[in-house]
Amino acid sequence: PDMIRESAILYTKTRRLSQVRPSPQAIDSMDEMLALLWHLDYEARQLVWARANNIPWRILVGRCGKSRSSLNRDYKKALATLETIQSQHGVT
């Protein structure tokens, strides 16, 4: 789908023009992965999404109240679960 590149109302430093235009295949792939995230529990889903958005571990330690090693263990477990679900559903 086409992306809105400009807006009639611009507030100072609140809108950035996107330089990336995703392909329809990339959008479909993203939709499939987002659907798979719902197979995880709330905390695992939040952790995977946070790491996908490059939120540093030190911030997650403060938010979640767990050590970095515990969060890393939970993250790897969530990714393994997603990989298993992905192979079962045949998502690429």
Rosetta blueprint (number, residue, H / E / L):
1 P L
2 D L
3 M L
4 I L
5 R L
6 E L
7 S L
8 A L
9 I L
10 L L
11 Y L
12 T L
13 K L
14 T L
15 R L
16 R L
17 L L
18 S L
19 Q L
20 V L
21 R L
22 P L
23 S L
24 P H
25 Q H
26 A H
27 I H
28 D H
29 S H
30 M H
31 D H
32 E H
33 M H
34 L H
35 A H
36 L H
37 L H
38 W L
39 H L
40 L L
41 D L
42 Y H
43 E H
44 A H
45 R H
46 Q H
47 L H
48 V H
49 W H
50 A H
51 R H
52 A H
53 N L
54 N L
55 I L
56 P L
57 W H
58 R H
59 I H
60 L H
61 V H
62 G H
63 R H
64 C H
65 G L
66 K L
67 S L
68 R H
69 S H
70 S H
71 L H
72 N H
73 R H
74 D H
75 Y H
76 K H
77 K H
78 A H
79 L H
80 A H
81 T H
82 L H
83 E H
84 T H
85 I H
86 Q H
87 S H
88 Q H
89 H H
90 G L
91 V L
92 T L
